[in-house]
């Protein structure tokens, strides 16, 4: 029987510290998605609103937290 994990971030993180960072990034990404509705927004609008490159905008739309630091995500949130 495979081990059960109450928290997926605990299962994929290398350390307890990384788990905390991953959780914070995930929470920030969720807030950004809620405020901007990134799935419906054109990439051009995301680029202009957040001051990111088109490549970064696509990664944000996908919800890819591995490409952003907590500081970057907090900065994006402040720009909204």
PDB file of N, CA, C and O in Angstrom, chain B, residues numbered from 101:
ATOM      1  N   UNK B 101       0.844  -1.173   0.000  1.00  0.00           N
ATOM      2  CA  UNK B 101       0.000   0.000   0.000  1.00  0.00           C
ATOM      3  C   UNK B 101       0.895   1.244   0.000  1.00  0.00           C
ATOM      4  O   UNK B 101       1.780   1.361   0.847  1.00  0.00           O
ATOM      5  N   UNK B 102       0.673   2.185  -0.950  1.00  0.00           N
ATOM      6  CA  UNK B 102       1.499   3.397  -0.989  1.00  0.00           C
ATOM      7  C   UNK B 102       1.221   4.293   0.214  1.00  0.00           C
ATOM      8  O   UNK B 102       0.128   4.263   0.779  1.00  0.00           O
ATOM      9  N   UNK B 103       2.206   5.081   0.598  1.00  0.00           N
ATOM     10  CA  UNK B 103       1.996   5.978   1.737  1.00  0.00           C
ATOM     11  C   UNK B 103       0.957   7.042   1.400  1.00  0.00           C
ATOM     12  O   UNK B 103       0.851   7.483   0.255  1.00  0.00           O
ATOM     13  N   UNK B 104       0.200   7.444   2.401  1.00  0.00           N
ATOM     14  CA  UNK B 104      -0.790   8.502   2.215  1.00  0.00           C
ATOM     15  C   UNK B 104      -0.185   9.823   2.642  1.00  0.00           C
ATOM     16  O   UNK B 104       0.581   9.892   3.604  1.00  0.00           O
ATOM     17  N   UNK B 105      -0.534  10.853   1.926  1.00  0.00           N
ATOM     18  CA  UNK B 105      -0.025  12.183   2.240  1.00  0.00           C
ATOM     19  C   UNK B 105      -1.203  13.137   2.386  1.00  0.00           C
ATOM     20  O   UNK B 105      -2.035  13.255   1.487  1.00  0.00           O
ATOM     21  N   UNK B 106      -1.265  13.805   3.511  1.00  0.00           N
ATOM     22  CA  UNK B 106      -2.322  14.778   3.734  1.00  0.00           C
ATOM     23  C   UNK B 106      -2.070  16.042   2.931  1.00  0.00           C
ATOM     24  O   UNK B 106      -2.999  16.794   2.635  1.00  0.00           O
ATOM     25  N   UNK B 107      -0.846  16.270   2.587  1.00  0.00           N
ATOM     26  CA  UNK B 107      -0.470  17.484   1.896  1.00  0.00           C
ATOM     27  C   UNK B 107       0.446  17.116   0.740  1.00  0.00           C
ATOM     28  O   UNK B 107       1.534  16.581   0.948  1.00  0.00           O
ATOM     29  N   UNK B 108       0.004  17.403  -0.478  1.00  0.00           N
ATOM     30  CA  UNK B 108       0.802  17.039  -1.654  1.00  0.00           C
ATOM     31  C   UNK B 108       2.154  17.747  -1.649  1.00  0.00           C
ATOM     32  O   UNK B 108       3.143  17.192  -2.129  1.00  0.00           O
ATOM     33  N   UNK B 109       2.208  18.971  -1.109  1.00  0.00           N
ATOM     34  CA  UNK B 109       3.475  19.687  -1.074  1.00  0.00           C
ATOM     35  C   UNK B 109       4.482  18.991  -0.171  1.00  0.00           C
ATOM     36  O   UNK B 109       5.685  19.034  -0.430  1.00  0.00           O
ATOM     37  N   UNK B 110       4.004  18.363   0.869  1.00  0.00           N
ATOM     38  CA  UNK B 110       4.892  17.605   1.753  1.00  0.00           C
ATOM     39  C   UNK B 110       5.489  16.421   0.989  1.00  0.00           C
ATOM     40  O   UNK B 110       6.643  16.046   1.199  1.00  0.00           O
ATOM     41  N   UNK B 111       4.694  15.853   0.117  1.00  0.00           N
ATOM     42  CA  UNK B 111       5.149  14.693  -0.642  1.00  0.00           C
ATOM     43  C   UNK B 111       6.192  15.049  -1.695  1.00  0.00           C
ATOM     44  O   UNK B 111       7.076  14.241  -1.983  1.00  0.00           O
ATOM     45  N   UNK B 112       6.104  16.238  -2.269  1.00  0.00           N
ATOM     46  CA  UNK B 112       7.010  16.587  -3.364  1.00  0.00           C
ATOM     47  C   UNK B 112       8.149  17.514  -2.955  1.00  0.00           C
ATOM     48  O   UNK B 112       9.077  17.723  -3.736  1.00  0.00           O
ATOM     49  N   UNK B 113       8.100  18.064  -1.767  1.00  0.00           N
ATOM     50  CA  UNK B 113       9.139  18.994  -1.320  1.00  0.00           C
ATOM     51  C   UNK B 113      10.326  18.233  -0.758  1.00  0.00           C
ATOM     52  O   UNK B 113      10.182  17.159  -0.174  1.00  0.00           O
ATOM     53  N   UNK B 114      11.512  18.818  -0.951  1.00  0.00           N
ATOM     54  CA  UNK B 114      12.745  18.180  -0.492  1.00  0.00           C
ATOM     55  C   UNK B 114      12.968  18.323   1.011  1.00  0.00           C
ATOM     56  O   UNK B 114      13.669  17.516   1.622  1.00  0.00           O
ATOM     57  N   UNK B 115      12.368  19.354   1.600  1.00  0.00           N
ATOM     58  CA  UNK B 115      12.589  19.603   3.026  1.00  0.00           C
ATOM     59  C   UNK B 115      11.371  20.319   3.593  1.00  0.00           C
ATOM     60  O   UNK B 115      10.548  20.836   2.837  1.00  0.00           O
ATOM     61  N   UNK B 116      11.250  20.353   4.921  1.00  0.00           N
ATOM     62  CA  UNK B 116      10.141  21.095   5.538  1.00  0.00           C
ATOM     63  C   UNK B 116      10.173  22.581   5.177  1.00  0.00           C
ATOM     64  O   UNK B 116       9.126  23.210   5.025  1.00  0.00           O
ATOM     65  N   UNK B 117      11.367  23.132   5.042  1.00  0.00           N
ATOM     66  CA  UNK B 117      11.486  24.545   4.678  1.00  0.00           C
ATOM     67  C   UNK B 117      10.964  24.777   3.256  1.00  0.00           C
ATOM     68  O   UNK B 117      10.255  25.748   2.994  1.00  0.00           O
ATOM     69  N   UNK B 118      11.325  23.873   2.349  1.00  0.00           N
ATOM     70  CA  UNK B 118      10.858  23.996   0.966  1.00  0.00           C
ATOM     71  C   UNK B 118       9.351  23.809   0.891  1.00  0.00           C
ATOM     72  O   UNK B 118       8.688  24.444   0.071  1.00  0.00           O
ATOM     73  N   UNK B 119       8.811  22.957   1.727  1.00  0.00           N
ATOM     74  CA  UNK B 119       7.362  22.756   1.775  1.00  0.00           C
ATOM     75  C   UNK B 119       6.647  24.062   2.129  1.00  0.00           C
ATOM     76  O   UNK B 119       5.619  24.387   1.536  1.00  0.00           O
ATOM     77  N   UNK B 120       7.184  24.799   3.082  1.00  0.00           N
ATOM     78  CA  UNK B 120       6.601  26.081   3.493  1.00  0.00           C
ATOM     79  C   UNK B 120       6.661  27.080   2.338  1.00  0.00           C
ATOM     80  O   UNK B 120       5.686  27.780   2.063  1.00  0.00           O
ATOM     81  N   UNK B 121       7.804  27.141   1.671  1.00  0.00           N
ATOM     82  CA  UNK B 121       7.966  28.052   0.529  1.00  0.00           C
ATOM     83  C   UNK B 121       6.999  27.680  -0.585  1.00  0.00           C
ATOM     84  O   UNK B 121       6.349  28.551  -1.162  1.00  0.00           O
ATOM     85  N   UNK B 122       6.902  26.398  -0.888  1.00  0.00           N
ATOM     86  CA  UNK B 122       5.988  25.940  -1.941  1.00  0.00           C
ATOM     87  C   UNK B 122       4.541  26.282  -1.603  1.00  0.00           C
ATOM     88  O   UNK B 122       3.771  26.681  -2.476  1.00  0.00           O
ATOM     89  N   UNK B 123       4.183  26.126  -0.351  1.00  0.00           N
ATOM     90  CA  UNK B 123       2.812  26.444   0.093  1.00  0.00           C
ATOM     91  C   UNK B 123       2.540  27.935  -0.069  1.00  0.00           C
ATOM     92  O   UNK B 123       1.476  28.320  -0.554  1.00  0.00           O
ATOM     93  N   UNK B 124       3.486  28.776   0.332  1.00  0.00           N
ATOM     94  CA  UNK B 124       3.313  30.225   0.190  1.00  0.00           C
ATOM     95  C   UNK B 124       3.190  30.619  -1.280  1.00  0.00           C
ATOM     96  O   UNK B 124       2.336  31.432  -1.633  1.00  0.00           O
ATOM     97  N   UNK B 125       4.030  30.054  -2.133  1.00  0.00           N
ATOM     98  CA  UNK B 125       3.959  30.354  -3.562  1.00  0.00           C
ATOM     99  C   UNK B 125       2.619  29.893  -4.144  1.00  0.00           C
ATOM    100  O   UNK B 125       2.008  30.599  -4.947  1.00  0.00           O
ATOM    101  N   UNK B 126       2.177  28.727  -3.742  1.00  0.00           N
ATOM    102  CA  UNK B 126       0.899  28.215  -4.210  1.00  0.00           C
ATOM    103  C   UNK B 126      -0.255  29.123  -3.781  1.00  0.00           C
ATOM    104  O   UNK B 126      -1.155  29.406  -4.571  1.00  0.00           O
ATOM    105  N   UNK B 127      -0.223  29.573  -2.541  1.00  0.00           N
ATOM    106  CA  UNK B 127      -1.267  30.474  -2.041  1.00  0.00           C
ATOM    107  C   UNK B 127      -1.258  31.799  -2.800  1.00  0.00           C
ATOM    108  O   UNK B 127      -2.315  32.316  -3.160  1.00  0.00           O
ATOM    109  N   UNK B 128      -0.064  32.351  -3.044  1.00  0.00           N
ATOM    110  CA  UNK B 128       0.047  33.604  -3.790  1.00  0.00           C
ATOM    111  C   UNK B 128      -0.457  33.436  -5.223  1.00  0.00           C
ATOM    112  O   UNK B 128      -1.148  34.310  -5.747  1.00  0.00           O
ATOM    113  N   UNK B 129      -0.112  32.323  -5.850  1.00  0.00           N
ATOM    114  CA  UNK B 129      -0.567  32.072  -7.216  1.00  0.00           C
ATOM    115  C   UNK B 129      -2.087  31.972  -7.261  1.00  0.00           C
ATOM    116  O   UNK B 129      -2.714  32.467  -8.197  1.00  0.00           O
ATOM    117  N   UNK B 130      -2.675  31.342  -6.268  1.00  0.00           N
ATOM    118  CA  UNK B 130      -4.130  31.224  -6.204  1.00  0.00           C
ATOM    119  C   UNK B 130      -4.776  32.602  -6.100  1.00  0.00           C
ATOM    120  O   UNK B 130      -5.763  32.876  -6.783  1.00  0.00           O
ATOM    121  N   UNK B 131      -4.236  33.457  -5.265  1.00  0.00           N
ATOM    122  CA  UNK B 131      -4.777  34.811  -5.097  1.00  0.00           C
ATOM    123  C   UNK B 131      -4.651  35.598  -6.405  1.00  0.00           C
ATOM    124  O   UNK B 131      -5.585  36.294  -6.804  1.00  0.00           O
ATOM    125  N   UNK B 132      -3.510  35.490  -7.063  1.00  0.00           N
ATOM    126  CA  UNK B 132      -3.303  36.188  -8.335  1.00  0.00           C
ATOM    127  C   UNK B 132      -4.332  35.719  -9.363  1.00  0.00           C
ATOM    128  O   UNK B 132      -4.910  36.533 -10.084  1.00  0.00           O
ATOM    129  N   UNK B 133      -4.558  34.410  -9.429  1.00  0.00           N
ATOM    130  CA  UNK B 133      -5.537  33.871 -10.377  1.00  0.00           C
ATOM    131  C   UNK B 133      -6.948  34.359 -10.054  1.00  0.00           C
ATOM    132  O   UNK B 133      -7.725  34.660 -10.961  1.00  0.00           O
ATOM    133  N   UNK B 134      -7.277  34.436  -8.777  1.00  0.00           N
ATOM    134  CA  UNK B 134      -8.609  34.904  -8.388  1.00  0.00           C
ATOM    135  C   UNK B 134      -8.812  36.371  -8.751  1.00  0.00           C
ATOM    136  O   UNK B 134      -9.892  36.753  -9.202  1.00  0.00           O
ATOM    137  N   UNK B 135      -7.799  37.181  -8.561  1.00  0.00           N
ATOM    138  CA  UNK B 135      -7.923  38.620  -8.804  1.00  0.00           C
ATOM    139  C   UNK B 135      -7.901  38.977 -10.290  1.00  0.00           C
ATOM    140  O   UNK B 135      -8.555  39.937 -10.701  1.00  0.00           O
ATOM    141  N   UNK B 136      -7.172  38.231 -11.089  1.00  0.00           N
ATOM    142  CA  UNK B 136      -7.030  38.575 -12.502  1.00  0.00           C
ATOM    143  C   UNK B 136      -7.814  37.682 -13.453  1.00  0.00           C
ATOM    144  O   UNK B 136      -7.944  38.014 -14.631  1.00  0.00           O
ATOM    145  N   UNK B 137      -8.330  36.580 -12.984  1.00  0.00           N
ATOM    146  CA  UNK B 137      -8.988  35.605 -13.857  1.00  0.00           C
ATOM    147  C   UNK B 137      -8.069  35.301 -15.038  1.00  0.00           C
ATOM    148  O   UNK B 137      -8.427  35.527 -16.194  1.00  0.00           O
ATOM    149  N   UNK B 138      -6.898  34.792 -14.732  1.00  0.00           N
ATOM    150  CA  UNK B 138      -5.855  34.574 -15.743  1.00  0.00           C
ATOM    151  C   UNK B 138      -6.266  33.625 -16.861  1.00  0.00           C
ATOM    152  O   UNK B 138      -5.759  33.732 -17.978  1.00  0.00           O
ATOM    153  N   UNK B 139      -7.159  32.717 -16.582  1.00  0.00           N
ATOM    154  CA  UNK B 139      -7.571  31.770 -17.623  1.00  0.00           C
ATOM    155  C   UNK B 139      -8.318  32.470 -18.757  1.00  0.00           C
ATOM    156  O   UNK B 139      -8.256  32.028 -19.905  1.00  0.00           O
ATOM    157  N   UNK B 140      -9.025  33.561 -18.443  1.00  0.00           N
ATOM    158  CA  UNK B 140      -9.810  34.264 -19.460  1.00  0.00           C
ATOM    159  C   UNK B 140      -9.090  35.488 -20.023  1.00  0.00           C
ATOM    160  O   UNK B 140      -9.440  35.975 -21.098  1.00  0.00           O
ATOM    161  N   UNK B 141      -8.092  35.983 -19.305  1.00  0.00           N
ATOM    162  CA  UNK B 141      -7.413  37.214 -19.725  1.00  0.00           C
ATOM    163  C   UNK B 141      -6.438  36.939 -20.870  1.00  0.00           C
ATOM    164  O   UNK B 141      -5.707  35.949 -20.840  1.00  0.00           O
ATOM    165  N   UNK B 142      -6.428  37.818 -21.884  1.00  0.00           N
ATOM    166  CA  UNK B 142      -5.427  37.676 -22.952  1.00  0.00           C
ATOM    167  C   UNK B 142      -4.008  37.868 -22.389  1.00  0.00           C
ATOM    168  O   UNK B 142      -3.802  38.653 -21.464  1.00  0.00           O
ATOM    169  N   UNK B 143      -3.062  37.160 -22.944  1.00  0.00           N
ATOM    170  CA  UNK B 143      -1.671  37.243 -22.501  1.00  0.00           C
ATOM    171  C   UNK B 143      -1.190  38.695 -22.528  1.00  0.00           C
ATOM    172  O   UNK B 143      -0.470  39.129 -21.629  1.00  0.00           O
ATOM    173  N   UNK B 144      -1.584  39.436 -23.549  1.00  0.00           N
ATOM    174  CA  UNK B 144      -1.184  40.841 -23.681  1.00  0.00           C
ATOM    175  C   UNK B 144      -1.590  41.642 -22.440  1.00  0.00           C
ATOM    176  O   UNK B 144      -0.816  42.469 -21.958  1.00  0.00           O
ATOM    177  N   UNK B 145      -2.785  41.404 -21.927  1.00  0.00           N
ATOM    178  CA  UNK B 145      -3.261  42.116 -20.730  1.00  0.00           C
ATOM    179  C   UNK B 145      -2.464  41.716 -19.493  1.00  0.00           C
ATOM    180  O   UNK B 145      -2.162  42.557 -18.647  1.00  0.00           O
ATOM    181  N   UNK B 146      -2.128  40.449 -19.388  1.00  0.00           N
ATOM    182  CA  UNK B 146      -1.335  39.968 -18.250  1.00  0.00           C
ATOM    183  C   UNK B 146       0.044  40.617 -18.284  1.00  0.00           C
ATOM    184  O   UNK B 146       0.560  41.047 -17.253  1.00  0.00           O
ATOM    185  N   UNK B 147       0.637  40.684 -19.474  1.00  0.00           N
ATOM    186  CA  UNK B 147       1.955  41.306 -19.647  1.00  0.00           C
ATOM    187  C   UNK B 147       1.917  42.759 -19.194  1.00  0.00           C
ATOM    188  O   UNK B 147       2.794  43.202 -18.453  1.00  0.00           O
ATOM    189  N   UNK B 148       0.909  43.501 -19.635  1.00  0.00           N
ATOM    190  CA  UNK B 148       0.807  44.922 -19.302  1.00  0.00           C
ATOM    191  C   UNK B 148       0.494  45.137 -17.818  1.00  0.00           C
ATOM    192  O   UNK B 148       1.083  46.013 -17.185  1.00  0.00           O
ATOM    193  N   UNK B 149      -0.408  44.361 -17.272  1.00  0.00           N
ATOM    194  CA  UNK B 149      -0.824  44.539 -15.879  1.00  0.00           C
ATOM    195  C   UNK B 149       0.285  44.204 -14.901  1.00  0.00           C
ATOM    196  O   UNK B 149       0.510  44.936 -13.938  1.00  0.00           O
ATOM    197  N   UNK B 150       0.982  43.095 -15.143  1.00  0.00           N
ATOM    198  CA  UNK B 150       1.971  42.623 -14.180  1.00  0.00           C
ATOM    199  C   UNK B 150       3.399  43.022 -14.530  1.00  0.00           C
ATOM    200  O   UNK B 150       4.304  42.853 -13.713  1.00  0.00           O
ATOM    201  N   UNK B 151       3.610  43.544 -15.724  1.00  0.00           N
ATOM    202  CA  UNK B 151       4.959  43.935 -16.116  1.00  0.00           C
ATOM    203  C   UNK B 151       5.873  42.743 -16.289  1.00  0.00           C
ATOM    204  O   UNK B 151       7.026  42.764 -15.856  1.00  0.00           O
ATOM    205  N   UNK B 152       5.358  41.704 -16.922  1.00  0.00           N
ATOM    206  CA  UNK B 152       6.134  40.478 -17.145  1.00  0.00           C
ATOM    207  C   UNK B 152       6.313  40.259 -18.641  1.00  0.00           C
ATOM    208  O   UNK B 152       5.675  40.923 -19.457  1.00  0.00           O
ATOM    209  N   UNK B 153       7.179  39.329 -18.989  1.00  0.00           N
ATOM    210  CA  UNK B 153       7.358  38.960 -20.384  1.00  0.00           C
ATOM    211  C   UNK B 153       6.212  38.030 -20.799  1.00  0.00           C
ATOM    212  O   UNK B 153       5.553  37.442 -19.942  1.00  0.00           O
ATOM    213  N   UNK B 154       5.973  37.893 -22.106  1.00  0.00           N
ATOM    214  CA  UNK B 154       4.939  36.943 -22.546  1.00  0.00           C
ATOM    215  C   UNK B 154       5.198  35.517 -22.044  1.00  0.00           C
ATOM    216  O   UNK B 154       4.261  34.793 -21.709  1.00  0.00           O
ATOM    217  N   UNK B 155       6.457  35.126 -21.994  1.00  0.00           N
ATOM    218  CA  UNK B 155       6.793  33.788 -21.493  1.00  0.00           C
ATOM    219  C   UNK B 155       6.398  33.641 -20.019  1.00  0.00           C
ATOM    220  O   UNK B 155       5.817  32.631 -19.621  1.00  0.00           O
ATOM    221  N   UNK B 156       6.719  34.655 -19.222  1.00  0.00           N
ATOM    222  CA  UNK B 156       6.337  34.623 -17.811  1.00  0.00           C
ATOM    223  C   UNK B 156       4.823  34.639 -17.661  1.00  0.00           C
ATOM    224  O   UNK B 156       4.275  33.957 -16.794  1.00  0.00           O
ATOM    225  N   UNK B 157       4.149  35.412 -18.498  1.00  0.00           N
ATOM    226  CA  UNK B 157       2.689  35.484 -18.438  1.00  0.00           C
ATOM    227  C   UNK B 157       2.071  34.111 -18.702  1.00  0.00           C
ATOM    228  O   UNK B 157       1.125  33.714 -18.022  1.00  0.00           O
ATOM    229  N   UNK B 158       2.604  33.387 -19.687  1.00  0.00           N
ATOM    230  CA  UNK B 158       2.090  32.041 -19.987  1.00  0.00           C
ATOM    231  C   UNK B 158       2.309  31.097 -18.802  1.00  0.00           C
ATOM    232  O   UNK B 158       1.451  30.269 -18.498  1.00  0.00           O
ATOM    233  N   UNK B 159       3.450  31.224 -18.141  1.00  0.00           N
ATOM    234  CA  UNK B 159       3.723  30.374 -16.978  1.00  0.00           C
ATOM    235  C   UNK B 159       2.784  30.718 -15.824  1.00  0.00           C
ATOM    236  O   UNK B 159       2.350  29.832 -15.087  1.00  0.00           O
ATOM    237  N   UNK B 160       2.472  32.002 -15.671  1.00  0.00           N
ATOM    238  CA  UNK B 160       1.511  32.404 -14.643  1.00  0.00           C
ATOM    239  C   UNK B 160       0.127  31.847 -14.948  1.00  0.00           C
ATOM    240  O   UNK B 160      -0.563  31.365 -14.050  1.00  0.00           O
ATOM    241  N   UNK B 161      -0.280  31.912 -16.216  1.00  0.00           N
ATOM    242  CA  UNK B 161      -1.586  31.391 -16.612  1.00  0.00           C
ATOM    243  C   UNK B 161      -1.673  29.897 -16.307  1.00  0.00           C
ATOM    244  O   UNK B 161      -2.716  29.401 -15.880  1.00  0.00           O
ATOM    245  N   UNK B 162      -0.574  29.191 -16.528  1.00  0.00           N
ATOM    246  CA  UNK B 162      -0.535  27.747 -16.242  1.00  0.00           C
ATOM    247  C   UNK B 162      -0.477  27.454 -14.747  1.00  0.00           C
ATOM    248  O   UNK B 162      -0.728  26.327 -14.320  1.00  0.00           O
ATOM    249  N   UNK B 163      -0.142  28.484 -13.942  1.00  0.00           N
ATOM    250  CA  UNK B 163      -0.028  28.282 -12.498  1.00  0.00           C
ATOM    251  C   UNK B 163       1.272  27.619 -12.097  1.00  0.00           C
ATOM    252  O   UNK B 163       1.346  26.970 -11.054  1.00  0.00           O
ATOM    253  N   UNK B 164       2.289  27.776 -12.910  1.00  0.00           N
ATOM    254  CA  UNK B 164       3.583  27.137 -12.679  1.00  0.00           C
ATOM    255  C   UNK B 164       4.386  27.922 -11.629  1.00  0.00           C
ATOM    256  O   UNK B 164       5.043  28.909 -11.960  1.00  0.00           O
ATOM    257  N   UNK B 165       4.330  27.487 -10.382  1.00  0.00           N
ATOM    258  CA  UNK B 165       5.017  28.203  -9.299  1.00  0.00           C
ATOM    259  C   UNK B 165       6.513  27.948  -9.275  1.00  0.00           C
ATOM    260  O   UNK B 165       7.248  28.672  -8.603  1.00  0.00           O
ATOM    261  N   UNK B 166       6.977  26.940  -9.991  1.00  0.00           N
ATOM    262  CA  UNK B 166       8.404  26.607  -9.930  1.00  0.00           C
ATOM    263  C   UNK B 166       9.285  27.651 -10.607  1.00  0.00           C
ATOM    264  O   UNK B 166      10.496  27.676 -10.388  1.00  0.00           O
ATOM    265  N   UNK B 167       8.692  28.502 -11.418  1.00  0.00           N
ATOM    266  CA  UNK B 167       9.476  29.513 -12.145  1.00  0.00           C
ATOM    267  C   UNK B 167       9.497  30.866 -11.461  1.00  0.00           C
ATOM    268  O   UNK B 167      10.095  31.807 -11.982  1.00  0.00           O
ATOM    269  N   UNK B 168       8.858  30.985 -10.305  1.00  0.00           N
ATOM    270  CA  UNK B 168       8.756  32.274  -9.626  1.00  0.00           C
ATOM    271  C   UNK B 168       9.128  32.147  -8.160  1.00  0.00           C
ATOM    272  O   UNK B 168       8.868  31.131  -7.515  1.00  0.00           O
ATOM    273  N   UNK B 169       9.746  33.210  -7.651  1.00  0.00           N
ATOM    274  CA  UNK B 169      10.068  33.248  -6.226  1.00  0.00           C
ATOM    275  C   UNK B 169       8.882  33.860  -5.474  1.00  0.00           C
ATOM    276  O   UNK B 169       7.976  34.438  -6.074  1.00  0.00           O
ATOM    277  N   UNK B 170       8.914  33.720  -4.162  1.00  0.00           N
ATOM    278  CA  UNK B 170       7.880  34.344  -3.340  1.00  0.00           C
ATOM    279  C   UNK B 170       7.878  35.851  -3.577  1.00  0.00           C
ATOM    280  O   UNK B 170       6.817  36.465  -3.696  1.00  0.00           O
ATOM    281  N   UNK B 171       9.062  36.440  -3.644  1.00  0.00           N
ATOM    282  CA  UNK B 171       9.177  37.884  -3.857  1.00  0.00           C
ATOM    283  C   UNK B 171       8.522  38.304  -5.167  1.00  0.00           C
ATOM    284  O   UNK B 171       7.793  39.295  -5.205  1.00  0.00           O
ATOM    285  N   UNK B 172       8.777  37.558  -6.239  1.00  0.00           N
ATOM    286  CA  UNK B 172       8.179  37.898  -7.537  1.00  0.00           C
ATOM    287  C   UNK B 172       6.654  37.813  -7.474  1.00  0.00           C
ATOM    288  O   UNK B 172       5.961  38.705  -7.964  1.00  0.00           O
ATOM    289  N   UNK B 173       6.139  36.754  -6.880  1.00  0.00           N
ATOM    290  CA  UNK B 173       4.686  36.594  -6.791  1.00  0.00           C
ATOM    291  C   UNK B 173       4.059  37.695  -5.929  1.00  0.00           C
ATOM    292  O   UNK B 173       2.979  38.193  -6.245  1.00  0.00           O
ATOM    293  N   UNK B 174       4.736  38.069  -4.846  1.00  0.00           N
ATOM    294  CA  UNK B 174       4.239  39.167  -4.019  1.00  0.00           C
ATOM    295  C   UNK B 174       4.245  40.476  -4.807  1.00  0.00           C
ATOM    296  O   UNK B 174       3.320  41.279  -4.685  1.00  0.00           O
ATOM    297  N   UNK B 175       5.279  40.691  -5.611  1.00  0.00           N
ATOM    298  CA  UNK B 175       5.366  41.887  -6.440  1.00  0.00           C
ATOM    299  C   UNK B 175       4.228  41.919  -7.458  1.00  0.00           C
ATOM    300  O   UNK B 175       3.604  42.961  -7.657  1.00  0.00           O
ATOM    301  N   UNK B 176       3.954  40.786  -8.101  1.00  0.00           N
ATOM    302  CA  UNK B 176       2.861  40.724  -9.057  1.00  0.00           C
ATOM    303  C   UNK B 176       1.533  41.065  -8.371  1.00  0.00           C
ATOM    304  O   UNK B 176       0.703  41.786  -8.924  1.00  0.00           O
ATOM    305  N   UNK B 177       1.352  40.541  -7.176  1.00  0.00           N
ATOM    306  CA  UNK B 177       0.121  40.793  -6.441  1.00  0.00           C
ATOM    307  C   UNK B 177      -0.036  42.279  -6.118  1.00  0.00           C
ATOM    308  O   UNK B 177      -1.147  42.806  -6.167  1.00  0.00           O
ATOM    309  N   UNK B 178       1.055  42.953  -5.792  1.00  0.00           N
ATOM    310  CA  UNK B 178       1.004  44.384  -5.509  1.00  0.00           C
ATOM    311  C   UNK B 178       0.657  45.188  -6.752  1.00  0.00           C
ATOM    312  O   UNK B 178       0.065  46.263  -6.647  1.00  0.00           O
ATOM    313  N   UNK B 179       1.012  44.691  -7.910  1.00  0.00           N
ATOM    314  CA  UNK B 179       0.757  45.409  -9.165  1.00  0.00           C
ATOM    315  C   UNK B 179      -0.703  45.307  -9.625  1.00  0.00           C
ATOM    316  O   UNK B 179      -1.142  46.050 -10.503  1.00  0.00           O
ATOM    317  N   UNK B 180      -1.424  44.401  -9.035  1.00  0.00           N
ATOM    318  CA  UNK B 180      -2.821  44.193  -9.451  1.00  0.00           C
ATOM    319  C   UNK B 180      -3.689  45.332  -8.947  1.00  0.00           C
ATOM    320  O   UNK B 180      -4.895  45.343  -9.192  1.00  0.00           O
TER     321      UNK B 180
END
